[in-house]
Amino acid sequence: MENIDYYEILQISKDASGAEIKKAYRKLAIKYHPDKNPNDKEAEEKFKLINEAYSVLSDDEKRNIYDRYGKEGLEGQGSGFQSGNMDDIMDIFNSMFGGGFGGFGSSQRQNSGMQYGMDLEIELNLTFQEAIFGCEKEIDVKYKAPCEACNGTGAKDGDMQTCSTCGGQGQIVMKQGFMTFAQECPHCQGRGKIAKESCPKCKGDTYQIKSEKVSLSIPKGIDTGNRLRVPAKGNEDTNGRRGDLYILFYVEEDEHFVREGNNLYIEVPLFFTQCILGDTIKIPSLDGELELKLKPATRDRAQFVFKGKGVPDVHGRGSGDLIAQIKMKLPKKLSTEQRELIEKLQESFGLESHPYENKFEGAFKKIKSWITGEK
Protein backbone atom coordinates (compact mmCIF):
# COMPACT_ATOMS: atom_id res chain seq x y z
CA MET A 1 0.00 0.00 0.00
CA GLU A 2 1.68 3.21 -1.19
CA ASN A 3 -0.39 5.89 0.55
CA ILE A 4 -1.17 4.63 4.02
CA ASP A 5 -3.37 6.85 6.19
CA TYR A 6 -2.90 5.61 9.75
CA TYR A 7 -5.84 7.69 10.98
CA GLU A 8 -8.09 6.15 8.35
CA ILE A 9 -6.89 2.66 9.25
CA LEU A 10 -7.88 3.18 12.91
CA GLN A 11 -11.05 5.05 11.86
CA ILE A 12 -10.27 8.11 13.97
CA SER A 13 -9.90 11.85 13.40
CA LYS A 14 -6.50 13.55 13.22
CA ASP A 15 -7.10 15.31 16.53
CA ALA A 16 -7.96 12.07 18.38
CA SER A 17 -6.66 11.82 21.93
CA GLY A 18 -4.41 9.04 23.18
CA ALA A 19 -7.38 7.39 24.90
CA GLU A 20 -9.43 7.52 21.67
CA ILE A 21 -6.53 5.99 19.70
CA LYS A 22 -6.20 3.15 22.21
CA LYS A 23 -9.96 2.53 22.22
CA ALA A 24 -10.11 2.40 18.41
CA TYR A 25 -7.10 0.07 18.26
CA ARG A 26 -8.58 -2.30 20.84
CA LYS A 27 -11.89 -2.50 18.94
CA LEU A 28 -10.27 -3.21 15.55
CA ALA A 29 -7.62 -5.56 16.95
CA ILE A 30 -10.34 -7.73 18.47
CA LYS A 31 -12.29 -7.71 15.19
CA TYR A 32 -9.37 -8.71 12.94
CA HIS A 33 -7.28 -10.83 15.34
CA PRO A 34 -6.13 -14.11 13.67
CA ASP A 35 -7.75 -16.18 16.41
CA LYS A 36 -11.14 -14.82 15.34
CA ASN A 37 -10.38 -14.99 11.61
CA PRO A 38 -8.53 -18.25 10.96
CA ASN A 39 -7.16 -18.65 7.41
CA ASP A 40 -8.44 -15.19 6.42
CA LYS A 41 -5.60 -13.46 4.56
CA GLU A 42 -7.47 -10.16 4.25
CA ALA A 43 -8.11 -10.01 7.99
CA GLU A 44 -4.45 -10.91 8.62
CA GLU A 45 -3.28 -7.99 6.47
CA LYS A 46 -5.69 -5.58 8.17
CA PHE A 47 -4.46 -6.80 11.54
CA LYS A 48 -0.86 -6.00 10.57
CA LEU A 49 -1.83 -2.53 9.34
CA ILE A 50 -3.80 -1.84 12.52
CA ASN A 51 -0.75 -2.70 14.64
CA GLU A 52 1.51 -0.61 12.40
CA ALA A 53 -0.83 2.38 12.68
CA TYR A 54 -1.10 2.07 16.46
CA SER A 55 2.68 1.72 16.90
CA VAL A 56 3.07 5.13 15.23
CA LEU A 57 0.09 7.09 16.51
CA SER A 58 0.50 5.95 20.13
CA ASP A 59 4.04 7.35 20.15
CA ASP A 60 3.96 11.17 20.47
CA GLU A 61 7.30 11.70 18.71
CA LYS A 62 6.47 9.40 15.81
CA ARG A 63 2.97 10.82 15.50
CA ASN A 64 4.38 14.35 15.24
CA ILE A 65 6.77 13.27 12.46
CA TYR A 66 4.00 11.40 10.64
CA ASP A 67 1.62 14.37 10.86
CA ARG A 68 4.25 16.67 9.32
CA TYR A 69 5.97 14.45 6.75
CA GLY A 70 3.81 11.35 6.33
CA LYS A 71 5.12 7.79 6.41
CA GLU A 72 8.20 8.79 4.42
CA GLY A 73 9.32 10.93 7.36
CA LEU A 74 9.48 7.84 9.56
CA GLU A 75 12.04 6.08 7.36
CA GLY A 76 15.22 5.64 9.32
CA GLN A 77 13.37 6.33 12.57
CA GLY A 78 12.98 2.67 13.45
CA SER A 79 9.33 2.56 12.42
CA GLY A 80 8.83 -0.85 14.00
CA PHE A 81 7.40 -1.30 17.48
CA GLN A 82 9.03 0.73 20.26
CA SER A 83 9.37 -0.67 23.75
CA GLY A 84 6.82 1.78 25.18
CA ASN A 85 3.95 1.19 22.82
CA MET A 86 4.87 -2.49 22.46
CA ASP A 87 4.24 -2.89 26.19
CA ASP A 88 0.95 -1.06 25.68
CA ILE A 89 -0.04 -3.39 22.85
CA MET A 90 0.88 -6.42 24.94
CA ASP A 91 -1.23 -5.13 27.84
CA ILE A 92 -4.21 -4.81 25.51
CA PHE A 93 -3.79 -8.30 24.11
CA ASN A 94 -3.24 -9.83 27.51
CA SER A 95 -6.55 -8.33 28.65
CA MET A 96 -8.34 -9.50 25.50
CA PHE A 97 -6.93 -12.97 24.95
CA GLY A 98 -5.24 -13.94 28.20
CA GLY A 99 -1.72 -13.94 26.75
CA GLY A 100 0.62 -12.56 24.13
CA PHE A 101 0.50 -12.91 20.37
CA GLY A 102 2.88 -14.00 17.64
CA GLY A 103 6.46 -14.26 18.92
CA PHE A 104 5.99 -11.72 21.71
CA GLY A 105 4.53 -14.02 24.35
CA SER A 106 2.98 -17.36 25.07
CA SER A 107 -0.74 -17.27 24.47
CA GLN A 108 -3.11 -19.75 26.03
CA ARG A 109 -3.56 -21.31 22.63
CA GLN A 110 0.18 -21.95 22.23
CA ASN A 111 0.53 -23.29 25.75
CA SER A 112 -2.33 -25.66 25.18
CA GLY A 113 -1.13 -26.74 21.74
CA MET A 114 -4.61 -26.20 20.34
CA GLN A 115 -5.64 -24.50 17.11
CA TYR A 116 -8.32 -22.49 18.85
CA GLY A 117 -8.21 -19.93 21.62
CA MET A 118 -8.80 -21.19 25.15
CA ASP A 119 -10.85 -18.19 26.23
CA LEU A 120 -14.45 -17.95 25.04
CA GLU A 121 -16.69 -14.89 24.72
CA ILE A 122 -20.46 -14.96 24.36
CA GLU A 123 -23.11 -12.24 24.28
CA LEU A 124 -25.98 -12.10 26.77
CA ASN A 125 -29.06 -9.88 26.58
CA LEU A 126 -30.52 -8.51 29.81
CA THR A 127 -33.75 -6.71 30.50
CA PHE A 128 -33.48 -3.21 31.92
CA GLN A 129 -34.65 -4.52 35.31
CA GLU A 130 -32.12 -7.39 35.37
CA ALA A 131 -29.26 -4.99 34.64
CA ILE A 132 -30.29 -2.38 37.19
CA PHE A 133 -31.06 -4.67 40.12
CA GLY A 134 -28.77 -7.60 39.31
CA CYS A 135 -29.97 -11.19 38.94
CA GLU A 136 -29.06 -14.86 38.93
CA LYS A 137 -29.05 -16.65 35.57
CA GLU A 138 -28.28 -20.09 34.24
CA ILE A 139 -27.08 -20.15 30.63
CA ASP A 140 -26.21 -22.92 28.20
CA VAL A 141 -22.59 -22.53 27.05
CA LYS A 142 -21.23 -24.29 23.99
CA TYR A 143 -17.45 -24.69 24.08
CA LYS A 144 -14.71 -26.44 22.12
CA ALA A 145 -13.01 -29.59 23.37
CA PRO A 146 -10.42 -31.82 21.62
CA CYS A 147 -11.88 -34.30 19.17
CA GLU A 148 -11.92 -37.68 20.92
CA ALA A 149 -11.25 -39.60 17.71
CA CYS A 150 -7.93 -37.85 16.94
CA ASN A 151 -7.11 -36.47 20.41
CA GLY A 152 -7.23 -32.94 19.08
CA THR A 153 -4.65 -33.39 16.32
CA GLY A 154 -7.08 -33.11 13.40
CA ALA A 155 -5.30 -36.08 11.80
CA LYS A 156 -6.69 -39.51 11.02
CA ASP A 157 -5.34 -41.90 13.67
CA GLY A 158 -3.25 -38.99 14.98
CA ASP A 159 -0.76 -39.42 12.11
CA MET A 160 1.15 -36.11 11.69
CA GLN A 161 4.03 -34.85 9.52
CA THR A 162 6.45 -31.91 9.77
CA CYS A 163 5.11 -28.58 8.48
CA SER A 164 6.93 -27.62 5.29
CA THR A 165 6.28 -23.89 5.78
CA CYS A 166 8.13 -23.47 9.08
CA GLY A 167 10.22 -26.66 9.02
CA GLY A 168 8.68 -27.83 12.27
CA GLN A 169 9.60 -24.67 14.19
CA GLY A 170 6.00 -23.51 14.63
CA GLN A 171 6.90 -19.95 13.76
CA ILE A 172 8.29 -17.87 10.92
CA VAL A 173 10.71 -14.96 11.22
CA MET A 174 9.95 -11.48 9.88
CA LYS A 175 12.12 -8.37 9.70
CA GLN A 176 10.85 -4.84 10.12
CA GLY A 177 13.57 -2.21 9.90
CA PHE A 178 16.41 -3.35 12.14
CA MET A 179 14.06 -5.41 14.30
CA THR A 180 13.42 -9.14 13.88
CA PHE A 181 10.18 -10.72 15.05
CA ALA A 182 8.88 -14.26 15.23
CA GLN A 183 5.28 -14.88 14.18
CA GLU A 184 3.17 -17.98 14.51
CA CYS A 185 3.23 -20.11 11.38
CA PRO A 186 -0.10 -19.58 9.59
CA HIS A 187 0.03 -23.05 7.99
CA CYS A 188 0.31 -25.21 11.11
CA GLN A 189 -0.94 -22.62 13.63
CA GLY A 190 2.27 -22.86 15.62
CA ARG A 191 2.30 -26.62 16.15
CA GLY A 192 5.15 -27.42 13.74
CA LYS A 193 3.21 -30.39 12.39
CA ILE A 194 0.26 -30.93 10.06
CA ALA A 195 -2.05 -33.85 9.46
CA LYS A 196 -1.17 -36.37 6.76
CA GLU A 197 -4.88 -37.03 6.37
CA SER A 198 -7.79 -35.22 8.01
CA CYS A 199 -9.67 -36.88 10.84
CA PRO A 200 -13.01 -38.18 9.43
CA LYS A 201 -14.91 -37.22 12.59
CA CYS A 202 -13.85 -33.57 13.06
CA LYS A 203 -12.87 -33.01 9.38
CA GLY A 204 -9.49 -31.70 10.49
CA ASP A 205 -10.92 -29.03 12.81
CA THR A 206 -9.29 -30.76 15.84
CA TYR A 207 -12.29 -30.12 18.11
CA GLN A 208 -15.84 -31.10 18.95
CA ILE A 209 -18.56 -28.93 20.48
CA LYS A 210 -19.76 -29.62 24.01
CA SER A 211 -22.39 -27.83 26.09
CA GLU A 212 -22.63 -27.04 29.78
CA LYS A 213 -24.98 -25.19 32.12
CA VAL A 214 -23.24 -22.23 33.79
CA SER A 215 -24.70 -20.26 36.70
CA LEU A 216 -24.09 -16.50 36.72
CA SER A 217 -24.44 -13.98 39.53
CA ILE A 218 -24.88 -10.67 37.70
CA PRO A 219 -24.15 -7.60 39.86
CA LYS A 220 -26.33 -4.49 40.06
CA GLY A 221 -25.63 -1.75 37.52
CA ILE A 222 -24.36 -3.86 34.60
CA ASP A 223 -24.47 -1.85 31.36
CA THR A 224 -24.18 -2.56 27.65
CA GLY A 225 -20.55 -3.33 26.78
CA ASN A 226 -19.58 -4.57 30.27
CA ARG A 227 -17.87 -7.95 30.48
CA LEU A 228 -18.01 -10.55 33.22
CA ARG A 229 -15.25 -13.17 33.56
CA VAL A 230 -16.13 -16.70 34.62
CA PRO A 231 -12.93 -18.67 35.35
CA ALA A 232 -12.36 -22.12 33.82
CA LYS A 233 -15.58 -22.19 31.77
CA GLY A 234 -14.04 -21.55 28.34
CA ASN A 235 -12.64 -23.97 25.74
CA GLU A 236 -10.80 -27.14 26.77
CA ASP A 237 -7.33 -28.40 25.79
CA THR A 238 -6.00 -31.95 25.49
CA ASN A 239 -4.98 -31.94 29.17
CA GLY A 240 -8.51 -31.17 30.29
CA ARG A 241 -7.68 -27.57 31.25
CA ARG A 242 -10.31 -24.92 30.54
CA GLY A 243 -9.87 -21.32 29.50
CA ASP A 244 -12.04 -18.51 30.84
CA LEU A 245 -15.53 -17.55 29.75
CA TYR A 246 -16.27 -13.87 29.11
CA ILE A 247 -19.86 -12.65 29.08
CA LEU A 248 -20.47 -9.49 27.02
CA PHE A 249 -23.72 -7.78 28.05
CA TYR A 250 -26.35 -5.95 26.03
CA VAL A 251 -29.11 -4.23 28.01
CA GLU A 252 -32.59 -3.63 26.61
CA GLU A 253 -34.05 -0.12 26.70
CA ASP A 254 -36.91 0.88 29.03
CA GLU A 255 -40.05 2.70 27.92
CA HIS A 256 -39.84 5.24 30.76
CA PHE A 257 -36.20 5.60 31.78
CA VAL A 258 -33.22 6.52 29.60
CA ARG A 259 -29.85 5.48 30.96
CA GLU A 260 -26.62 7.42 30.52
CA GLY A 261 -23.87 5.76 32.49
CA ASN A 262 -25.12 5.60 36.07
CA ASN A 263 -27.56 8.48 35.56
CA LEU A 264 -31.21 7.97 34.67
CA TYR A 265 -33.42 10.39 32.76
CA ILE A 266 -37.20 10.40 32.86
CA GLU A 267 -39.47 12.65 30.82
CA VAL A 268 -42.30 14.25 32.81
CA PRO A 269 -45.26 15.37 30.64
CA LEU A 270 -47.10 18.38 32.10
CA PHE A 271 -50.08 20.33 30.81
CA PHE A 272 -49.19 23.96 30.07
CA THR A 273 -51.39 25.21 32.91
CA GLN A 274 -49.38 23.13 35.40
CA CYS A 275 -46.19 24.75 34.13
CA ILE A 276 -47.73 28.22 34.47
CA LEU A 277 -49.34 27.79 37.86
CA GLY A 278 -46.93 25.30 39.45
CA ASP A 279 -47.88 21.95 40.98
CA THR A 280 -46.72 19.05 43.14
CA ILE A 281 -46.72 15.66 41.44
CA LYS A 282 -45.46 12.12 41.95
CA ILE A 283 -42.85 10.60 39.61
CA PRO A 284 -41.49 7.02 39.51
CA SER A 285 -37.95 6.12 40.59
CA LEU A 286 -36.05 2.86 41.00
CA ASP A 287 -37.03 2.58 44.65
CA GLY A 288 -40.59 3.91 44.55
CA GLU A 289 -42.32 7.29 44.20
CA LEU A 290 -40.66 10.69 44.46
CA GLU A 291 -42.32 14.05 45.01
CA LEU A 292 -41.57 16.73 42.43
CA LYS A 293 -42.46 20.29 43.44
CA LEU A 294 -42.93 22.67 40.50
CA LYS A 295 -42.74 26.40 41.01
CA PRO A 296 -44.98 28.72 38.97
CA ALA A 297 -43.63 29.52 35.48
CA THR A 298 -41.73 26.22 35.16
CA ARG A 299 -40.08 26.15 31.74
CA ASP A 300 -40.39 23.46 29.10
CA ARG A 301 -37.37 21.07 29.27
CA ALA A 302 -36.48 22.23 32.78
CA GLN A 303 -34.52 19.55 34.66
CA PHE A 304 -34.80 18.48 38.29
CA VAL A 305 -32.00 16.36 39.77
CA PHE A 306 -32.53 13.75 42.50
CA LYS A 307 -29.08 12.88 43.84
CA GLY A 308 -28.25 9.21 44.33
CA LYS A 309 -31.54 8.01 42.83
CA GLY A 310 -30.01 6.68 39.64
CA VAL A 311 -28.31 3.37 38.76
CA PRO A 312 -26.12 1.58 41.33
CA ASP A 313 -22.46 1.59 40.28
CA VAL A 314 -21.44 -1.88 39.12
CA HIS A 315 -18.26 -1.61 41.24
CA GLY A 316 -20.21 -0.64 44.35
CA ARG A 317 -19.24 3.04 44.33
CA GLY A 318 -22.61 4.61 45.14
CA SER A 319 -25.35 5.41 42.62
CA GLY A 320 -25.92 7.93 39.87
CA ASP A 321 -28.64 10.59 39.76
CA LEU A 322 -32.22 10.63 38.51
CA ILE A 323 -32.91 13.60 36.23
CA ALA A 324 -36.55 14.50 35.60
CA GLN A 325 -37.04 16.63 32.48
CA ILE A 326 -40.25 18.56 31.89
CA LYS A 327 -42.10 18.18 28.59
CA MET A 328 -44.85 20.77 28.32
CA LYS A 329 -48.04 19.59 26.60
CA LEU A 330 -50.40 21.95 24.77
CA PRO A 331 -54.10 21.22 24.14
CA LYS A 332 -54.70 19.57 20.76
CA LYS A 333 -57.89 21.55 20.21
CA LEU A 334 -60.00 24.17 22.01
CA SER A 335 -63.71 24.54 22.51
CA THR A 336 -65.30 27.91 21.83
CA GLU A 337 -65.48 28.63 25.53
CA GLN A 338 -61.85 27.65 26.11
CA ARG A 339 -60.68 29.83 23.25
CA GLU A 340 -62.58 32.84 24.61
CA LEU A 341 -61.06 32.32 28.05
CA ILE A 342 -57.52 32.12 26.66
CA GLU A 343 -58.07 35.24 24.53
CA LYS A 344 -59.25 37.13 27.62
CA LEU A 345 -56.20 35.87 29.50
CA GLN A 346 -53.90 37.05 26.71
CA GLU A 347 -55.52 40.49 26.63
CA SER A 348 -55.10 40.83 30.39
CA PHE A 349 -51.29 40.70 29.98
CA GLY A 350 -51.25 43.65 27.55
CA LEU A 351 -47.91 44.25 25.79
CA GLU A 352 -46.34 41.39 27.76
CA SER A 353 -48.38 38.95 25.66
CA HIS A 354 -46.68 40.19 22.43
CA PRO A 355 -42.96 39.93 23.24
CA TYR A 356 -42.00 39.37 19.62
CA GLU A 357 -43.15 42.88 18.65
CA ASN A 358 -40.53 44.62 20.79
CA LYS A 359 -37.86 42.09 19.88
CA PHE A 360 -38.32 42.38 16.10
CA GLU A 361 -39.08 46.11 15.84
CA GLY A 362 -35.41 47.02 15.49
CA ALA A 363 -34.80 44.13 13.09
CA PHE A 364 -37.62 45.30 10.78
CA LYS A 365 -36.12 48.79 10.64
CA LYS A 366 -32.65 47.43 9.93
CA ILE A 367 -33.85 45.19 7.07
CA LYS A 368 -35.84 48.08 5.57
CA SER A 369 -32.70 50.22 5.52
CA TRP A 370 -30.79 47.40 3.81
CA ILE A 371 -33.47 47.20 1.08
CA THR A 372 -34.07 50.91 0.51
CA GLY A 373 -30.63 52.21 1.33
CA GLU A 374 -32.07 54.70 3.80
CA LYS A 375 -30.25 55.35 7.05
matplotlib code that plots the C-alpha trace (Angstrom):
import matplotlib.pyplot as plt

x = [0.0, 1.7, -0.4, -1.2, -3.4, -2.9, -5.8, -8.1, -6.9, -7.9, -11.1, -10.3, -9.9, -6.5, -7.1, -8.0, -6.7, -4.4, -7.4, -9.4, -6.5, -6.2, -10.0, -10.1, -7.1, -8.6, -11.9, -10.3, -7.6, -10.3, -12.3, -9.4, -7.3, -6.1, -7.8, -11.1, -10.4, -8.5, -7.2, -8.4, -5.6, -7.5, -8.1, -4.4, -3.3, -5.7, -4.5, -0.9, -1.8, -3.8, -0.7, 1.5, -0.8, -1.1, 2.7, 3.1, 0.1, 0.5, 4.0, 4.0, 7.3, 6.5, 3.0, 4.4, 6.8, 4.0, 1.6, 4.2, 6.0, 3.8, 5.1, 8.2, 9.3, 9.5, 12.0, 15.2, 13.4, 13.0, 9.3, 8.8, 7.4, 9.0, 9.4, 6.8, 3.9, 4.9, 4.2, 1.0, 0.0, 0.9, -1.2, -4.2, -3.8, -3.2, -6.5, -8.3, -6.9, -5.2, -1.7, 0.6, 0.5, 2.9, 6.5, 6.0, 4.5, 3.0, -0.7, -3.1, -3.6, 0.2, 0.5, -2.3, -1.1, -4.6, -5.6, -8.3, -8.2, -8.8, -10.9, -14.4, -16.7, -20.5, -23.1, -26.0, -29.1, -30.5, -33.8, -33.5, -34.7, -32.1, -29.3, -30.3, -31.1, -28.8, -30.0, -29.1, -29.0, -28.3, -27.1, -26.2, -22.6, -21.2, -17.5, -14.7, -13.0, -10.4, -11.9, -11.9, -11.2, -7.9, -7.1, -7.2, -4.6, -7.1, -5.3, -6.7, -5.3, -3.3, -0.8, 1.2, 4.0, 6.4, 5.1, 6.9, 6.3, 8.1, 10.2, 8.7, 9.6, 6.0, 6.9, 8.3, 10.7, 9.9, 12.1, 10.8, 13.6, 16.4, 14.1, 13.4, 10.2, 8.9, 5.3, 3.2, 3.2, -0.1, 0.0, 0.3, -0.9, 2.3, 2.3, 5.2, 3.2, 0.3, -2.0, -1.2, -4.9, -7.8, -9.7, -13.0, -14.9, -13.9, -12.9, -9.5, -10.9, -9.3, -12.3, -15.8, -18.6, -19.8, -22.4, -22.6, -25.0, -23.2, -24.7, -24.1, -24.4, -24.9, -24.2, -26.3, -25.6, -24.4, -24.5, -24.2, -20.5, -19.6, -17.9, -18.0, -15.2, -16.1, -12.9, -12.4, -15.6, -14.0, -12.6, -10.8, -7.3, -6.0, -5.0, -8.5, -7.7, -10.3, -9.9, -12.0, -15.5, -16.3, -19.9, -20.5, -23.7, -26.4, -29.1, -32.6, -34.0, -36.9, -40.1, -39.8, -36.2, -33.2, -29.9, -26.6, -23.9, -25.1, -27.6, -31.2, -33.4, -37.2, -39.5, -42.3, -45.3, -47.1, -50.1, -49.2, -51.4, -49.4, -46.2, -47.7, -49.3, -46.9, -47.9, -46.7, -46.7, -45.5, -42.9, -41.5, -38.0, -36.0, -37.0, -40.6, -42.3, -40.7, -42.3, -41.6, -42.5, -42.9, -42.7, -45.0, -43.6, -41.7, -40.1, -40.4, -37.4, -36.5, -34.5, -34.8, -32.0, -32.5, -29.1, -28.3, -31.5, -30.0, -28.3, -26.1, -22.5, -21.4, -18.3, -20.2, -19.2, -22.6, -25.3, -25.9, -28.6, -32.2, -32.9, -36.6, -37.0, -40.3, -42.1, -44.9, -48.0, -50.4, -54.1, -54.7, -57.9, -60.0, -63.7, -65.3, -65.5, -61.9, -60.7, -62.6, -61.1, -57.5, -58.1, -59.2, -56.2, -53.9, -55.5, -55.1, -51.3, -51.3, -47.9, -46.3, -48.4, -46.7, -43.0, -42.0, -43.2, -40.5, -37.9, -38.3, -39.1, -35.4, -34.8, -37.6, -36.1, -32.7, -33.8, -35.8, -32.7, -30.8, -33.5, -34.1, -30.6, -32.1, -30.2]
y = [0.0, 3.2, 5.9, 4.6, 6.8, 5.6, 7.7, 6.1, 2.7, 3.2, 5.0, 8.1, 11.8, 13.5, 15.3, 12.1, 11.8, 9.0, 7.4, 7.5, 6.0, 3.2, 2.5, 2.4, 0.1, -2.3, -2.5, -3.2, -5.6, -7.7, -7.7, -8.7, -10.8, -14.1, -16.2, -14.8, -15.0, -18.3, -18.7, -15.2, -13.5, -10.2, -10.0, -10.9, -8.0, -5.6, -6.8, -6.0, -2.5, -1.8, -2.7, -0.6, 2.4, 2.1, 1.7, 5.1, 7.1, 5.9, 7.4, 11.2, 11.7, 9.4, 10.8, 14.3, 13.3, 11.4, 14.4, 16.7, 14.5, 11.3, 7.8, 8.8, 10.9, 7.8, 6.1, 5.6, 6.3, 2.7, 2.6, -0.9, -1.3, 0.7, -0.7, 1.8, 1.2, -2.5, -2.9, -1.1, -3.4, -6.4, -5.1, -4.8, -8.3, -9.8, -8.3, -9.5, -13.0, -13.9, -13.9, -12.6, -12.9, -14.0, -14.3, -11.7, -14.0, -17.4, -17.3, -19.8, -21.3, -22.0, -23.3, -25.7, -26.7, -26.2, -24.5, -22.5, -19.9, -21.2, -18.2, -17.9, -14.9, -15.0, -12.2, -12.1, -9.9, -8.5, -6.7, -3.2, -4.5, -7.4, -5.0, -2.4, -4.7, -7.6, -11.2, -14.9, -16.6, -20.1, -20.2, -22.9, -22.5, -24.3, -24.7, -26.4, -29.6, -31.8, -34.3, -37.7, -39.6, -37.8, -36.5, -32.9, -33.4, -33.1, -36.1, -39.5, -41.9, -39.0, -39.4, -36.1, -34.9, -31.9, -28.6, -27.6, -23.9, -23.5, -26.7, -27.8, -24.7, -23.5, -19.9, -17.9, -15.0, -11.5, -8.4, -4.8, -2.2, -3.4, -5.4, -9.1, -10.7, -14.3, -14.9, -18.0, -20.1, -19.6, -23.1, -25.2, -22.6, -22.9, -26.6, -27.4, -30.4, -30.9, -33.8, -36.4, -37.0, -35.2, -36.9, -38.2, -37.2, -33.6, -33.0, -31.7, -29.0, -30.8, -30.1, -31.1, -28.9, -29.6, -27.8, -27.0, -25.2, -22.2, -20.3, -16.5, -14.0, -10.7, -7.6, -4.5, -1.8, -3.9, -1.8, -2.6, -3.3, -4.6, -8.0, -10.6, -13.2, -16.7, -18.7, -22.1, -22.2, -21.6, -24.0, -27.1, -28.4, -32.0, -31.9, -31.2, -27.6, -24.9, -21.3, -18.5, -17.5, -13.9, -12.6, -9.5, -7.8, -5.9, -4.2, -3.6, -0.1, 0.9, 2.7, 5.2, 5.6, 6.5, 5.5, 7.4, 5.8, 5.6, 8.5, 8.0, 10.4, 10.4, 12.6, 14.2, 15.4, 18.4, 20.3, 24.0, 25.2, 23.1, 24.7, 28.2, 27.8, 25.3, 21.9, 19.0, 15.7, 12.1, 10.6, 7.0, 6.1, 2.9, 2.6, 3.9, 7.3, 10.7, 14.0, 16.7, 20.3, 22.7, 26.4, 28.7, 29.5, 26.2, 26.1, 23.5, 21.1, 22.2, 19.6, 18.5, 16.4, 13.7, 12.9, 9.2, 8.0, 6.7, 3.4, 1.6, 1.6, -1.9, -1.6, -0.6, 3.0, 4.6, 5.4, 7.9, 10.6, 10.6, 13.6, 14.5, 16.6, 18.6, 18.2, 20.8, 19.6, 22.0, 21.2, 19.6, 21.6, 24.2, 24.5, 27.9, 28.6, 27.6, 29.8, 32.8, 32.3, 32.1, 35.2, 37.1, 35.9, 37.0, 40.5, 40.8, 40.7, 43.6, 44.3, 41.4, 39.0, 40.2, 39.9, 39.4, 42.9, 44.6, 42.1, 42.4, 46.1, 47.0, 44.1, 45.3, 48.8, 47.4, 45.2, 48.1, 50.2, 47.4, 47.2, 50.9, 52.2, 54.7, 55.3]
z = [0.0, -1.2, 0.5, 4.0, 6.2, 9.7, 11.0, 8.3, 9.2, 12.9, 11.9, 14.0, 13.4, 13.2, 16.5, 18.4, 21.9, 23.2, 24.9, 21.7, 19.7, 22.2, 22.2, 18.4, 18.3, 20.8, 18.9, 15.5, 17.0, 18.5, 15.2, 12.9, 15.3, 13.7, 16.4, 15.3, 11.6, 11.0, 7.4, 6.4, 4.6, 4.2, 8.0, 8.6, 6.5, 8.2, 11.5, 10.6, 9.3, 12.5, 14.6, 12.4, 12.7, 16.5, 16.9, 15.2, 16.5, 20.1, 20.2, 20.5, 18.7, 15.8, 15.5, 15.2, 12.5, 10.6, 10.9, 9.3, 6.7, 6.3, 6.4, 4.4, 7.4, 9.6, 7.4, 9.3, 12.6, 13.5, 12.4, 14.0, 17.5, 20.3, 23.8, 25.2, 22.8, 22.5, 26.2, 25.7, 22.8, 24.9, 27.8, 25.5, 24.1, 27.5, 28.6, 25.5, 24.9, 28.2, 26.8, 24.1, 20.4, 17.6, 18.9, 21.7, 24.4, 25.1, 24.5, 26.0, 22.6, 22.2, 25.8, 25.2, 21.7, 20.3, 17.1, 18.9, 21.6, 25.1, 26.2, 25.0, 24.7, 24.4, 24.3, 26.8, 26.6, 29.8, 30.5, 31.9, 35.3, 35.4, 34.6, 37.2, 40.1, 39.3, 38.9, 38.9, 35.6, 34.2, 30.6, 28.2, 27.1, 24.0, 24.1, 22.1, 23.4, 21.6, 19.2, 20.9, 17.7, 16.9, 20.4, 19.1, 16.3, 13.4, 11.8, 11.0, 13.7, 15.0, 12.1, 11.7, 9.5, 9.8, 8.5, 5.3, 5.8, 9.1, 9.0, 12.3, 14.2, 14.6, 13.8, 10.9, 11.2, 9.9, 9.7, 10.1, 9.9, 12.1, 14.3, 13.9, 15.1, 15.2, 14.2, 14.5, 11.4, 9.6, 8.0, 11.1, 13.6, 15.6, 16.1, 13.7, 12.4, 10.1, 9.5, 6.8, 6.4, 8.0, 10.8, 9.4, 12.6, 13.1, 9.4, 10.5, 12.8, 15.8, 18.1, 19.0, 20.5, 24.0, 26.1, 29.8, 32.1, 33.8, 36.7, 36.7, 39.5, 37.7, 39.9, 40.1, 37.5, 34.6, 31.4, 27.7, 26.8, 30.3, 30.5, 33.2, 33.6, 34.6, 35.3, 33.8, 31.8, 28.3, 25.7, 26.8, 25.8, 25.5, 29.2, 30.3, 31.2, 30.5, 29.5, 30.8, 29.8, 29.1, 29.1, 27.0, 28.1, 26.0, 28.0, 26.6, 26.7, 29.0, 27.9, 30.8, 31.8, 29.6, 31.0, 30.5, 32.5, 36.1, 35.6, 34.7, 32.8, 32.9, 30.8, 32.8, 30.6, 32.1, 30.8, 30.1, 32.9, 35.4, 34.1, 34.5, 37.9, 39.4, 41.0, 43.1, 41.4, 42.0, 39.6, 39.5, 40.6, 41.0, 44.7, 44.6, 44.2, 44.5, 45.0, 42.4, 43.4, 40.5, 41.0, 39.0, 35.5, 35.2, 31.7, 29.1, 29.3, 32.8, 34.7, 38.3, 39.8, 42.5, 43.8, 44.3, 42.8, 39.6, 38.8, 41.3, 40.3, 39.1, 41.2, 44.4, 44.3, 45.1, 42.6, 39.9, 39.8, 38.5, 36.2, 35.6, 32.5, 31.9, 28.6, 28.3, 26.6, 24.8, 24.1, 20.8, 20.2, 22.0, 22.5, 21.8, 25.5, 26.1, 23.3, 24.6, 28.1, 26.7, 24.5, 27.6, 29.5, 26.7, 26.6, 30.4, 30.0, 27.6, 25.8, 27.8, 25.7, 22.4, 23.2, 19.6, 18.6, 20.8, 19.9, 16.1, 15.8, 15.5, 13.1, 10.8, 10.6, 9.9, 7.1, 5.6, 5.5, 3.8, 1.1, 0.5, 1.3, 3.8, 7.1]

ax = plt.figure().add_subplot(projection="3d")
ax.plot(x, y, z, "-o")
ax.set_aspect("equal")
plt.show()
